[in-house]
Amino acid sequence: MLGHNNLPDSSNMCHETTSVGLKKVIGSPVGTCQIEDFDECDAIFYLGQNPGTNSPRILHPLQEAVKRGCKIVTFNPVKEAGLVEFINPQSPVEMVTRKATRLSHLYLQVRPGGDIAALMGVCKHVLARADRDPDLLDKDFLAQHTAGFAEFRDKVAATDWAELEAASGVTRAEMEAAGDVYAEAKAVIGIYGMGLTQQVHGSEAIGLLVNLLLLRGNIGRLGTGCSPIRGHSNVQGQRSVGVTEKVSLAPVEKYREVLGLETPPEDGHNTHAFLEALLAGRNRAYVGLGGNLAMAVPDHAMVHEAWGQMDLTVHIATRLNHTHLLPGKESWILPCLVRSEEDTQNGTSQFVSIEDSFSHVYSSMGRRSPASKHLMSETAIVCELAKATLPANPRWHWDAWRADYARIRDLIARTYPDEFFEMDVRMHKPGGFYRGNDARDRIWHTASGKAEFTTPTALNAGPDGDALRLITLRSNDQFNTTIYGHSDRLRGLSGERTVLLISPREMARLGLGKGQRVTLVTAMEEDYRRAVGGLKVVPFDLPDGCVAGYFPELNPLVPLSLRDKLSDTPASKAVPVRIEA
């Protein structure tokens, strides 16, 4: 209504590669699995995600799957405790006996960015077995539901094992063992996180995982599918209801019909475009609903300097964070209710809606007394800002929308009638309602009308060159950019976060000592020097050629130019670096 669609959001920073890359190959921007699939799968391929720290709820279905015989094959540079074994804290017997369930049947410690090559190696072995056993592949599925298989098969045949080992960092024997698990399973699920996607060729890495699933028809039947772990509800929900900078994804005709609104004809700014405009001095104002964006983004030094040059910064927030310490020439912090606090409008307690990783939408109502009687909800603040800045329009009912959130849900239902019909009724049912997913029903909204095999342009998703590869991590004592403590008990680390994790073999090769302080420098040919100093060397079980450290402390080393080629998501998982003593 202000005349632009510059709507950078949390998805741009983390899961946009799924929204773009997965949609390209199967026509769905979200995963195809439901929770019941975890009761039926025989194998799970788990890539680039740490459930112990980032998604502990998934550990329960993983444990139950393993107990009934499912095999988990993990691809991750870091040996994460939550993927090695699990003791259920809700089980008194397990807590008393300390008897853990071994989760990963195989654990392949790939080089950062090496997932493409590792998955291709698995496919190569499966295709070799299929040459001896013609019934191994799902030929009917391949013929009816896929495109590009022959080209991919030729690419696999033309790629030798030595190339795959060098690019992946794992051995042929490991890839073949993973291929045997896949070939012998009747139903396979692929799970992945940002370790797979936050790379220069992250979209292609998703494509390779889908390739593997397609070989035996492991999408669109019970116990199978692709299941990205996508985190908190606003990552899912905002895209579902048209909060997007992309004109092609915006329901512009419905905006016109429902609100009498003519929207901009060109794409707005995603996070990367916003930062480029910020650095160029073109972005003059920022309004943020939650988040700690200035700390989450790459290139801290340049971004933070430019942030304070904006004419206006406004933060609608539940708690203070570092971004608030970078005020524009005029700056406002508007504290708002948290979701657990009661939100009363016009004398009535209000519900909000949430969408989970399995595309279920359900209701949530805060029960706690607000911290202050002066706190307003995010919705109320936005409505008041709109009233103060926009002209009157008989179809824009800001007071009514603020007074009753059900009226907003009615707008959603009118805008997306196929998925959100009777939204305000259905979301209150136990478990909410399922939005549906056509790819789960083997209806493919892709360019070819079929699920598409990816022929990769690179075997390693990281940048070229022989520099060390940096992986950024989170600890169990943090949520996104919010740090609650300096303990990382699942990795056996404590005391401080200014650390550089590196294998003992790499330490010996580079002449480094345990506890030595070093500077880490980005190894790219650019005019700007990116460096973080004072990092303590800590020996850790990592593949050769890589190092690891904490997010967001090492974000200054991530160049804004390093991002997934399809989605613009920052590539924070295979950053080329060098160590200066």
Secondary structure per residue as TSV (DSSP state, phi and psi in degrees):
chain	resnum	aa	ss	phi	psi
A	1	M	-	360.0	-23.4
A	2	L	-	-80.2	-9.5
A	3	G	S	102.8	10.0
A	4	H	-	-145.9	165.7
A	5	N	-	-128.3	45.4
A	6	N	-	-80.2	90.5
A	7	L	-	-123.9	56.5
A	8	P	-	-61.1	141.9
A	9	D	-	-144.0	-179.8
A	10	S	H	-61.4	-30.2
A	11	S	H	-62.2	-38.1
A	12	N	H	-57.9	-31.3
A	13	M	H	-84.9	-20.3
A	14	C	T	-135.6	-58.2
A	15	H	T	-109.8	11.6
A	16	E	H	-61.8	-30.3
A	17	T	H	-62.3	-35.7
A	18	T	I	-67.2	-47.1
A	19	S	I	-57.4	-34.6
A	20	V	I	-94.0	-51.3
A	21	G	I	-69.2	-44.4
A	22	L	I	-68.0	-39.1
A	23	K	H	-62.7	-35.4
A	24	K	H	-62.8	-36.2
A	25	V	H	-97.7	-27.4
A	26	I	H	-125.6	-1.8
A	27	G	S	83.8	2.5
A	28	S	-	-121.0	131.5
A	29	P	S	-83.1	-0.5
A	30	V	S	-132.0	168.1
A	31	G	-	-64.7	158.8
A	32	T	-	-98.3	-10.2
A	33	C	-	-81.7	155.0
A	34	Q	-	-120.1	164.1
A	35	I	G	-61.1	-30.1
A	36	E	G	-67.2	-20.4
A	37	D	G	-63.9	-29.3
A	38	F	G	-71.9	-14.0
A	39	D	G	-85.3	-10.1
A	40	E	T	-121.1	-9.8
A	41	C	-	-76.9	150.8
A	42	D	S	-100.2	-23.6
A	43	A	E	-147.1	148.0
A	44	I	E	-129.2	125.9
A	45	F	E	-99.8	118.7
A	46	Y	E	-118.6	117.2
A	47	L	E	-127.5	130.1
A	48	G	S	58.7	43.4
A	49	Q	-	-153.5	141.6
A	50	N	-	-115.3	94.5
A	51	P	H	-67.6	-29.9
A	52	G	H	-59.3	-36.6
A	53	T	H	-95.6	-41.9
A	54	N	H	-103.3	-22.0
A	55	S	-	-153.4	64.5
A	56	P	G	-60.6	-23.7
A	57	R	G	-64.2	-28.4
A	58	I	G	-71.5	-16.2
A	59	L	H	-64.0	-31.6
A	60	H	H	-66.7	-53.0
A	61	P	H	-64.5	-29.9
A	62	L	H	-64.7	-44.0
A	63	Q	H	-63.0	-43.7
A	64	E	H	-64.4	-37.8
A	65	A	H	-63.3	-43.3
A	66	V	H	-64.8	-40.3
A	67	K	H	-62.0	-28.9
A	68	R	T	-94.8	7.2
A	69	G	T	111.6	-0.3
A	70	C	-	-68.3	142.3
A	71	K	E	-106.7	129.1
A	72	I	E	-103.6	126.7
A	73	V	E	-111.1	116.7
A	74	T	E	-105.7	135.7
A	75	F	E	-118.3	109.8
A	76	N	-	-164.2	134.0
A	77	P	S	-62.2	-34.2
A	78	V	S	-98.1	133.2
A	79	K	-	-76.3	95.3
A	80	E	-	-87.5	131.2
A	81	A	H	-57.4	-37.7
A	82	G	H	-67.9	-14.9
A	83	L	H	-104.8	-9.4
A	84	V	H	-84.8	-50.8
A	85	E	E	-154.8	165.3
A	86	F	E	-148.2	130.6
A	87	I	-	-109.9	121.1
A	88	N	-	-73.2	113.5
A	89	P	T	-67.8	-12.6
A	90	Q	T	-91.3	-0.1
A	91	S	-	-105.3	110.7
A	92	P	H	-58.3	-37.5
A	93	V	H	-63.8	-47.0
A	94	E	H	-66.5	-35.5
A	95	M	H	-69.6	-35.1
A	96	V	H	-76.9	-44.4
A	97	T	H	-83.5	-17.1
A	98	R	-	58.7	26.7
A	99	K	-	-84.0	112.9
A	100	A	-	-93.8	153.1
A	101	T	E	-92.4	124.2
A	102	R	E	-73.0	120.8
A	103	L	-	-88.9	-54.0
A	104	S	E	-84.5	119.9
A	105	H	E	-70.4	-40.4
A	106	L	E	-132.3	141.9
A	107	Y	E	-130.2	105.8
A	108	L	E	-98.6	111.6
A	109	Q	-	-85.7	83.2
A	110	V	-	-70.3	154.6
A	111	R	-	-64.4	149.4
A	112	P	T	-53.1	126.3
A	113	G	T	86.5	-3.8
A	114	G	T	-84.6	3.7
A	115	D	H	-62.8	-36.7
A	116	I	H	-58.8	-50.1
A	117	A	H	-66.0	-41.1
A	118	A	H	-62.8	-44.4
A	119	L	H	-67.3	-36.2
A	120	M	H	-64.7	-37.1
A	121	G	H	-63.1	-40.7
A	122	V	H	-61.1	-46.1
A	123	C	H	-61.4	-39.1
A	124	K	H	-61.1	-42.0
A	125	H	H	-69.3	-40.4
A	126	V	H	-62.7	-42.4
A	127	L	H	-66.4	-35.1
A	128	A	H	-65.7	-40.9
A	129	R	H	-64.6	-35.8
A	130	A	H	-66.8	-27.9
A	131	D	H	-63.3	-30.3
A	132	R	H	-90.4	-25.5
A	133	D	-	-129.9	89.4
A	134	P	T	-59.0	-20.1
A	135	D	T	-86.8	0.4
A	136	L	S	-66.9	-44.4
A	137	L	S	-79.2	152.3
A	138	D	-	-86.8	86.2
A	139	K	H	-65.3	-38.5
A	140	D	H	-63.7	-43.8
A	141	F	H	-62.7	-45.6
A	142	L	H	-59.7	-40.7
A	143	A	H	-72.7	-41.1
A	144	Q	H	-86.0	-30.6
A	145	H	H	-120.8	0.7
A	146	T	E	-130.0	158.5
A	147	A	E	-133.3	144.5
A	148	G	S	89.0	9.6
A	149	F	H	-64.9	-43.9
A	150	A	H	-61.2	-41.5
A	151	E	H	-64.2	-42.6
A	152	F	H	-64.6	-43.3
A	153	R	H	-60.0	-39.7
A	154	D	H	-66.0	-39.1
A	155	K	H	-62.7	-42.3
A	156	V	H	-62.9	-45.1
A	157	A	H	-63.1	-32.6
A	158	A	H	-83.7	-6.7
A	159	T	S	-102.6	120.6
A	160	D	-	-87.7	166.7
A	161	W	H	-64.7	-33.8
A	162	A	H	-62.0	-40.9
A	163	E	H	-62.7	-43.0
A	164	L	H	-66.8	-39.5
A	165	E	H	-65.5	-43.7
A	166	A	H	-64.7	-40.6
A	167	A	H	-77.8	-31.7
A	168	S	H	-90.6	-30.1
A	169	G	S	81.2	5.2
A	170	V	S	-119.2	163.9
A	171	T	-	-86.8	160.8
A	172	R	H	-57.7	-41.7
A	173	A	H	-60.4	-39.2
A	174	E	H	-66.2	-43.1
A	175	M	H	-65.8	-38.3
A	176	E	H	-67.7	-38.0
A	177	A	H	-62.8	-40.9
A	178	A	H	-64.6	-38.7
A	179	G	H	-63.3	-35.1
A	180	D	H	-66.1	-41.2
A	181	V	H	-59.6	-45.0
A	182	Y	H	-63.4	-46.4
A	183	A	H	-64.7	-29.7
A	184	E	H	-94.1	-0.6
A	185	A	-	-95.9	140.5
A	186	K	S	-84.6	-28.1
A	187	A	S	-141.8	123.6
A	188	V	E	-126.1	137.7
A	189	I	E	-113.0	139.4
A	190	G	E	-107.5	122.2
A	191	I	E	-116.1	138.3
A	192	Y	E	-149.7	163.6
A	193	G	-	-134.4	-159.4
A	194	M	H	-72.1	-14.5
A	195	G	H	-62.7	-26.8
A	196	L	H	-85.8	-32.6
A	197	T	H	-100.6	-27.5
A	198	Q	S	-83.2	60.5
A	199	Q	S	-142.5	166.0
A	200	V	T	-60.2	-36.3
A	201	H	T	-114.7	39.6
A	202	G	H	-59.8	-37.9
A	203	S	H	-62.8	-38.0
A	204	E	H	-69.8	-31.9
A	205	A	H	-63.8	-42.1
A	206	I	H	-59.0	-42.9
A	207	G	H	-59.5	-38.5
A	208	L	H	-68.3	-38.0
A	209	L	H	-63.0	-42.5
A	210	V	H	-63.9	-40.4
A	211	N	H	-51.8	-49.2
A	212	L	H	-60.0	-44.4
A	213	L	H	-64.1	-37.4
A	214	L	H	-67.5	-28.6
A	215	L	H	-54.5	-35.6
A	216	R	T	-121.8	26.0
A	217	G	T	66.8	36.4
A	218	N	-	-91.1	37.1
A	219	I	S	-139.4	131.4
A	220	G	S	94.8	20.6
A	221	R	S	-146.7	162.7
A	222	L	T	-59.8	134.4
A	223	G	T	86.7	6.5
A	224	T	-	-129.1	172.8
A	225	G	E	132.9	177.4
A	226	C	E	-109.1	127.2
A	227	S	E	-133.7	82.2
A	228	P	E	-65.3	139.6
A	229	I	-	-89.0	113.0
A	230	R	-	-114.0	-0.8
A	231	G	-	82.0	-149.4
A	232	H	S	-70.8	164.0
A	233	S	H	-66.4	-29.7
A	234	N	H	-72.6	-20.9
A	235	V	H	-62.8	-41.8
A	236	Q	H	-76.8	-54.3
A	237	G	H	-64.4	-34.9
A	238	Q	H	-63.0	-42.2
A	239	R	H	-67.8	-34.8
A	240	S	H	-63.5	-27.4
A	241	V	T	-113.3	23.2
A	242	G	T	87.1	13.1
A	243	V	-	-77.9	95.5
A	244	T	-	-154.4	149.6
A	245	E	S	-89.2	-5.7
A	246	K	-	-96.5	120.6
A	247	V	G	-60.1	-35.8
A	248	S	G	-65.7	-22.5
A	249	L	G	-97.7	-11.4
A	250	A	S	-85.2	136.4
A	251	P	-	-79.4	68.2
A	252	V	H	-63.4	-34.0
A	253	E	H	-68.3	-36.9
A	254	K	H	-70.1	-36.8
A	255	Y	H	-57.2	-41.5
A	256	R	H	-67.1	-43.2
A	257	E	H	-71.2	-45.9
A	258	V	H	-82.2	-38.1
A	259	L	H	-117.7	-3.5
A	260	G	-	63.8	35.2
A	261	L	-	-111.0	127.6
A	262	E	-	-97.0	114.5
A	263	T	-	-94.0	160.3
A	264	P	-	-59.6	143.6
A	265	P	S	-82.7	-10.8
A	266	E	S	-114.3	159.0
A	267	D	-	-63.1	146.6
A	268	G	-	-92.9	-165.1
A	269	H	-	-84.3	127.7
A	270	N	-	-85.3	-172.7
A	271	T	H	-62.6	-42.3
A	272	H	H	-63.0	-45.2
A	273	A	H	-66.2	-36.8
A	274	F	H	-60.2	-45.3
A	275	L	H	-66.8	-38.9
A	276	E	H	-63.2	-42.5
A	277	A	H	-65.7	-36.7
A	278	L	H	-62.4	-48.1
A	279	L	H	-66.3	-27.7
A	280	A	T	-86.5	-2.8
A	281	G	T	80.9	13.1
A	282	R	-	-92.2	-26.6
A	283	N	-	-87.2	117.5
A	284	R	-	-105.1	-11.6
A	285	A	E	-147.1	151.4
A	286	Y	E	-138.6	128.1
A	287	V	E	-124.2	120.4
A	288	G	E	-121.1	131.7
A	289	L	E	-96.8	100.1
A	290	G	S	70.6	-175.6
A	291	G	-	83.8	166.6
A	292	N	-	-133.2	59.8
A	293	L	H	-60.6	-41.4
A	294	A	H	-63.0	-25.4
A	295	M	H	-88.5	-25.4
A	296	A	H	-80.4	-22.6
A	297	V	S	-83.1	165.6
A	298	P	S	-72.1	177.1
A	299	D	-	50.1	55.2
A	300	H	H	-52.3	-46.3
A	301	A	H	-59.7	-49.2
A	302	M	H	-69.2	-43.8
A	303	V	H	-64.1	-45.0
A	304	H	H	-65.3	-35.7
A	305	E	H	-65.1	-40.6
A	306	A	H	-76.5	-26.7
A	307	W	H	-57.3	-43.5
A	308	G	T	-73.2	-5.0
A	309	Q	T	-87.3	-6.7
A	310	M	S	-68.7	151.1
A	311	D	S	-69.0	-32.5
A	312	L	E	-147.3	131.5
A	313	T	E	-128.0	133.1
A	314	V	E	-130.9	128.9
A	315	H	E	-122.1	117.5
A	316	I	E	-98.9	107.4
A	317	A	E	-144.9	154.8
A	318	T	S	-93.8	-20.5
A	319	R	S	-154.0	160.0
A	320	L	-	-75.0	147.6
A	321	N	-	-148.3	179.5
A	322	H	G	-64.6	-33.3
A	323	T	G	-59.7	-30.1
A	324	H	G	-67.0	-17.2
A	325	L	G	-86.3	7.2
A	326	L	S	-119.3	65.1
A	327	P	-	-71.4	147.3
A	328	G	-	-76.5	-173.8
A	329	K	S	-61.1	-32.4
A	330	E	E	-127.5	133.9
A	331	S	E	-141.5	140.3
A	332	W	E	-132.6	138.0
A	333	I	E	-115.5	117.7
A	334	L	E	-110.3	98.1
A	335	P	E	-67.5	140.3
A	336	C	B	-130.5	168.9
A	337	L	-	-63.7	147.2
A	338	V	-	-90.3	164.6
A	339	R	T	-66.9	-22.8
A	340	S	T	-83.5	-6.7
A	341	E	B	-92.3	146.5
A	342	E	-	-66.0	131.8
A	343	D	-	-113.2	103.3
A	344	T	E	-107.3	123.7
A	345	Q	E	-126.4	127.5
A	346	N	T	56.3	34.5
A	347	G	T	82.2	2.9
A	348	T	E	-123.1	133.4
A	349	S	E	-69.3	135.8
A	350	Q	-	-104.6	143.2
A	351	F	-	-95.6	152.7
A	352	V	E	-120.7	166.9
A	353	S	E	-110.8	149.6
A	354	I	E	-131.3	144.8
A	355	E	E	-120.8	131.5
A	356	D	-	-96.9	-178.5
A	357	S	T	-66.7	-17.1
A	358	F	T	-99.7	17.8
A	359	S	S	64.5	32.0
A	360	H	E	-99.0	135.0
A	361	V	E	-110.8	128.7
A	362	Y	E	-145.4	170.4
A	363	S	E	-95.2	156.3
A	364	S	E	-144.5	135.4
A	365	M	-	-131.9	130.4
A	366	G	-	-70.2	143.1
A	367	R	-	-117.0	-20.5
A	368	R	B	-76.6	151.5
A	369	S	-	-69.2	136.6
A	370	P	-	-59.1	150.0
A	371	A	S	-62.8	-25.8
A	372	S	-	-150.5	145.2
A	373	K	T	-69.7	-14.4
A	374	H	T	-87.3	-9.5
A	375	L	-	-68.7	138.2
A	376	M	B	-110.8	160.1
A	377	S	-	-78.9	161.8
A	378	E	H	-57.1	-43.7
A	379	T	H	-60.2	-44.8
A	380	A	H	-63.3	-41.6
A	381	I	H	-63.9	-44.7
A	382	V	H	-62.1	-42.5
A	383	C	H	-62.9	-40.3
A	384	E	H	-69.3	-38.8
A	385	L	H	-60.5	-41.9
A	386	A	H	-63.4	-43.9
A	387	K	H	-62.0	-33.2
A	388	A	H	-79.9	-17.3
A	389	T	H	-119.5	-19.5
A	390	L	S	-106.4	152.8
A	391	P	-	-70.4	159.2
A	392	A	-	-66.8	142.4
A	393	N	-	-146.1	128.1
A	394	P	T	-62.6	-14.1
A	395	R	T	-103.4	2.1
A	396	W	-	-111.2	102.9
A	397	H	-	-106.3	70.6
A	398	W	H	-62.4	-42.0
A	399	D	H	-65.2	-41.1
A	400	A	H	-68.6	-39.8
A	401	W	H	-66.0	-37.9
A	402	R	H	-68.8	-37.8
A	403	A	H	-71.7	-26.8
A	404	D	-	-148.2	104.7
A	405	Y	H	-66.5	-18.8
A	406	A	H	-60.5	-29.5
A	407	R	H	-67.0	-32.6
A	408	I	H	-69.4	-41.0
A	409	R	H	-65.5	-29.3
A	410	D	H	-65.8	-37.8
A	411	L	H	-62.6	-40.9
A	412	I	H	-61.7	-45.4
A	413	A	H	-63.2	-37.4
A	414	R	H	-72.1	-29.0
A	415	T	H	-80.8	-35.6
A	416	Y	S	-126.5	69.1
A	417	P	H	-65.5	-28.1
A	418	D	H	-69.1	-38.6
A	419	E	H	-98.7	-30.4
A	420	F	H	-116.5	22.6
A	421	F	T	-59.8	141.3
A	422	E	T	49.2	38.5
A	423	M	H	-55.5	-44.5
A	424	D	H	-70.5	-16.0
A	425	V	H	-91.7	-47.5
A	426	R	H	-70.4	-30.3
A	427	M	T	-71.6	-16.3
A	428	H	T	-87.5	-7.7
A	429	K	S	-71.1	153.5
A	430	P	T	-54.3	124.8
A	431	G	T	81.7	-1.4
A	432	G	-	67.5	-146.3
A	433	F	E	-134.1	152.9
A	434	Y	E	-93.9	127.2
A	435	R	-	-69.4	-22.1
A	436	G	-	90.0	160.3
A	437	N	-	-155.1	109.2
A	438	D	G	-62.1	-32.6
A	439	A	G	-63.5	-29.7
A	440	R	G	-64.3	-27.8
A	441	D	G	-97.5	13.4
A	442	R	T	61.3	38.9
A	443	I	-	-110.9	117.4
A	444	W	-	-109.5	111.5
A	445	H	-	-90.8	64.2
A	446	T	S	-116.5	175.7
A	447	A	S	-60.4	-35.2
A	448	S	S	-92.0	-10.5
A	449	G	S	79.1	8.0
A	450	K	S	-135.2	166.9
A	451	A	E	-68.0	135.0
A	452	E	E	-110.7	126.9
A	453	F	-	-71.3	141.6
A	454	T	-	-99.8	129.1
A	455	T	-	-102.8	107.9
A	456	P	-	-69.6	150.2
A	457	T	S	-91.7	-11.8
A	458	A	-	-147.4	149.2
A	459	L	S	-87.7	-21.8
A	460	N	S	-123.9	131.0
A	461	A	S	-76.6	-8.4
A	462	G	S	-82.1	174.3
A	463	P	-	-70.9	161.6
A	464	D	S	-70.3	162.2
A	465	G	S	113.4	168.5
A	466	D	S	-103.0	11.9
A	467	A	S	-66.9	162.4
A	468	L	E	-62.6	149.3
A	469	R	E	-104.6	124.7
A	470	L	E	-91.3	133.1
A	471	I	E	-110.7	131.4
A	472	T	E	-98.7	139.4
A	473	L	E	-126.5	162.8
A	474	R	-	-116.5	155.5
A	475	S	-	-102.7	171.3
A	476	N	T	-72.5	-12.2
A	477	D	T	-98.8	29.6
A	478	Q	E	-146.6	155.9
A	479	F	E	-127.5	113.2
A	480	N	T	52.8	-120.2
A	481	T	T	-91.1	-2.2
A	482	T	E	-86.8	120.6
A	483	I	E	-101.5	120.0
A	484	Y	-	-96.5	-18.9
A	485	G	-	-175.0	172.3
A	486	H	S	-103.0	21.2
A	487	S	-	-98.4	135.1
A	488	D	B	-128.8	71.3
A	489	R	G	-64.9	-29.4
A	490	L	G	-70.6	-20.9
A	491	R	G	-107.3	3.7
A	492	G	T	71.2	28.8
A	493	L	B	-117.8	147.2
A	494	S	-	-162.2	166.0
A	495	G	S	104.3	-46.8
A	496	E	-	-160.4	164.0
A	497	R	S	-110.0	-5.2
A	498	T	-	-84.8	67.7
A	499	V	E	-125.6	156.8
A	500	L	E	-124.2	111.9
A	501	L	E	-85.7	134.9
A	502	I	E	-156.8	148.2
A	503	S	-	-71.5	148.9
A	504	P	H	-56.3	-34.9
A	505	R	H	-66.4	-40.8
A	506	E	H	-68.4	-35.3
A	507	M	H	-60.0	-44.6
A	508	A	H	-65.6	-41.1
A	509	R	H	-62.9	-37.4
A	510	L	H	-94.1	-1.1
A	511	G	T	70.8	35.0
A	512	L	-	-100.7	149.1
A	513	G	-	-111.4	150.4
A	514	K	T	-58.2	130.4
A	515	G	T	85.2	-7.0
A	516	Q	-	-63.9	143.6
A	517	R	E	-93.7	132.4
A	518	V	E	-136.1	168.4
A	519	T	E	-112.3	135.0
A	520	L	E	-104.4	130.4
A	521	V	E	-125.7	137.6
A	522	T	E	-68.3	129.6
A	523	A	-	-100.2	70.4
A	524	M	S	-133.7	146.9
A	525	E	-	-81.3	80.9
A	526	E	-	-132.4	162.4
A	527	D	S	-70.2	-21.6
A	528	Y	S	-101.5	130.1
A	529	R	-	-88.6	124.4
A	530	R	-	-111.3	122.9
A	531	A	E	-150.4	146.6
A	532	V	E	-129.5	121.4
A	533	G	E	-103.9	174.3
A	534	G	E	72.9	21.4
A	535	L	E	-84.6	133.3
A	536	K	E	-88.6	127.8
A	537	V	E	-72.8	124.9
A	538	V	E	-126.9	119.5
A	539	P	E	-65.4	137.9
A	540	F	-	-154.4	154.8
A	541	D	-	-77.8	95.7
A	542	L	-	-135.0	157.2
A	543	P	-	-65.1	157.6
A	544	D	T	-61.9	149.3
A	545	G	T	84.1	8.1
A	546	C	E	-139.4	160.9
A	547	V	E	-135.8	165.6
A	548	A	E	-140.7	152.9
A	549	G	E	-161.6	-179.5
A	550	Y	E	-89.4	145.3
A	551	F	T	-93.3	135.0
A	552	P	T	-96.0	7.5
A	553	E	T	-58.6	-32.7
A	554	L	T	-99.2	8.7
A	555	N	G	-60.3	-27.8
A	556	P	G	-59.5	-17.3
A	557	L	G	-86.5	-12.2
A	558	V	S	-89.3	113.1
A	559	P	-	-71.9	143.5
A	560	L	T	-59.9	-26.7
A	561	S	T	-75.4	-12.6
A	562	L	-	-94.4	104.4
A	563	R	B	-156.6	161.7
A	564	D	-	-60.0	135.0
A	565	K	T	-69.2	-23.1
A	566	L	T	-96.4	-35.2
A	567	S	T	-110.7	-13.1
A	568	D	-	72.4	8.0
A	569	T	-	-66.7	133.8
A	570	P	B	-55.3	138.2
A	571	A	-	-94.8	89.7
A	572	S	-	-100.8	6.3
A	573	K	S	-112.8	-4.3
A	574	A	S	-148.8	52.1
A	575	V	E	-79.1	127.2
A	576	P	E	-71.6	125.9
A	577	V	E	-139.5	164.5
A	578	R	E	-134.9	157.5
A	579	I	E	-105.0	130.9
A	580	E	E	-113.5	123.6
A	581	A	-	-69.8	360.0
